[in-house]
Amino acid sequence: MLTADKLTDTDLAAALFASWLPAGSLLTPDAVDAAIALGLRTHGGAAGCVAELAAAYGENPSSAAGRMRWALCTLHRSSCGSRP
């Protein structure tokens, strides 16, 4: 698994994408961190999360795109409007 200092925003968004959280969830920073950590552990690191992301795009691209937008907005709250 990659160490925390080598994870990119793309890796973090992929881990959030692969998490159990429903898209559209408004999360606290601690909940985001916990979901990312669990996603990384569950899928064997960033590469596994990206593989899950790729599989979702292959199976259902329209819903996968919306989930990735949610993951990116959650990761970068300030650029996606107000969040708690």
Secondary structure, DSSP 8 states (H G I E B T S, - for coil): ---GGG--HHHHHHHHHTSSS-TT----HHHHHHHHHHHHHHTTSHHHHHHHHHHHHHH-HHHHHHHHHHHHHHHTGGGGS---
